[in-house]
Amino acid sequence: MTIFRMRVVFLCLFMGIIYIGSFSFASDRQNQKGVQVVFEHGELSILSKGQSHKFDVEIAQSFEQRARGLMFRRKMPEKNGMLFLFENNQMVTMWMENTYIPLDIIFLNAKGIIMHIVKSTVPESRDYINSTVPVISVLEVNGGVTDNLNIQVGDKIDHPFFVK
């Protein structure tokens, strides 16, 4: 093999290694603070004691979206939240690492009925927050909202995801 061909082969191998190396770190970059994860937006209502409380929500339905959630946010408007959608009824565990605002975490069954509420979670905590029963969805709203609106276990969420 000529020196020219050896240099071409070496250069191709070297460029391939750089390409493969940059590709293997792509998933790591997605989990860093500066990388944007895009969410669909929607509306839902929480039906509680004859009242309807409307919220604008971001929808977290892919693994990447659910993994990011509300991490790295410094604030969220009062009537906003994030709705996490799962494929199956399951036990769900959340945590607050890299989440800077306190949240009320609302666990929902397939009919949109509130099964469990964890109020005013501690920002940046690594403590596990469990659903206590199998659920198919989780709604996160600002800490204190469930107390302010008197939202309780047994209340219902109106959103197209839930079975009527």
Helices and strands as residue ranges (DSSP letters): H 3-24, H 26-30, E 40-48, E 51-60, H 63-68, E 80-90, E 93-94, E 103-108, E 114-118, E 129-130, E 135-142, H 145-148, E 156-158
